[in-house]
Amino acid sequence: MQKLKKEQIAIGNYHYTAWSFDAFLRSVQELGLTNIEIWGAKPHFLPGIQSPDYLRATAGKIADAGLKVICFCPEQNNYPVNISSAEPSLRRWSLEHMKRCLEAAALLGAPTVLLCPGNGTMEEEPEQIRDRFVLSARELAQTAADNGVVLALETQAQTDALFMNTARQQREVLALVDHPNFKLMLDTVQLAQFDDSVEEDLRILGLENVRHVHLGNTLLREKTPGEKKLPGVYSLGRSVCGHIGFREGNLPLLQDLQELAQAGYDRYVTIEICQKAYWLEAHRYAREAWELIRDALA
C-alpha cells in the first residue's frame, strides 16, 4: 500500500496569531517538521506594508531554522479583497493587492500561492461571478508566472462564497483560465459540505491538476430548518464550522490521508487549524494534529 511521507507534511501559522512568528518557527522545530505554510495576515505578514528587505530577511531566518516555505496563503476572506467584485475599483484594488502577495511569496521562497475565488451578490447569476473570476485569475496567473510561483484555487464554504463550492466548479474554471501557472487544491473541510471524498474529488480534478492539500477537521452537521429554506443551491449539502482541532471534529481524516496516498499524491499536505479558540495553546493543538498524522503514516 502506498503511503504519504513525513516530508510531505507542513503546518500553517493560522492559529499562532497570539504568538510571534519566531515562536511559530520554534514550535515547528519542536514537532520535528520541516515545512511551513504562511498565512499572509496580521500579525506576521502584511503584503504591501512590509518591505522586500524584511521579507528577504525573514526568508533567511526560516532557512536558518532548517525550515522551508511550501505555500503562501494571503488572507482573502476577512479583508476587503474580492477579485470577483462587480465594482470595478474594488476589483482592481484587489488584483493589485494579490499581485503584491505574489511578489511577497516569491521573496519568501514559496512556490505555491493559495487563491480564493472572491464573491458576487445574490442578484447575479453564478456564471456572471464566474466570468469575472476567470478574467482576474488569468491576470494573476501571468503575474504568478512572472514571479516563478503557481496559484492553487481553493473551494469555499457556501457561507463564504456564492460560487466555487465544488470540485466540478474548480475543474470548469481550470479549463476557462487555461494557464500553466493556475492549478487547483483540495481542502478536506470544504469538500465535506457535500459528502465528497478525497478520492472522488481527485478523480474530478485530475491528480495532475492538484497542486496542494489542506487537511483540516470540522463538525459536519445537517443544515437547520432555516438553512434548508435558503434559495436554490444554498439549501443543499451540510454545514461546517471551520477548521477546528483534529481531535474534536468528525471528518474521516485517516481515510482522507489514505485516499491521497492511494492516488499517488506526491505534493504537500498542510495541517490547517484556523479558529480563535486554539490561539492560546497553539503548540498543543499542532502537536495533537501531527501525532494523528504521524500515527497514520506509521
Buried (B, 14 or more C-beta within 10 A) or exposed (E): EEBBEBEBBBBBBBBBBEBEBEBBBBBBEEBEBBBBBBBBBEEBBBBEEBEEEEBEEBBEEBEEBEBBBBBBBBBBBEBEBBBBBBEEEBBEBBBEBBBBBBBBBBBBBBBBBBBBBBBBEEEBEBEBBBBBBBBBBBBBBBBBBEBEBBBBBBBBBBBBBBBBBBBEBBBBBBEBBEBEBBBBBBBBBBBBBBEBBBBBBBEBBEEEBBBBBBBBBBBBEEBEEEBEEEEEEBEBBBBBBBBBBBEBBEBBBEBBBBBBBBBEBEBBBBBBBBBEEBBEBBBEBBBBBBEBBBEBBE
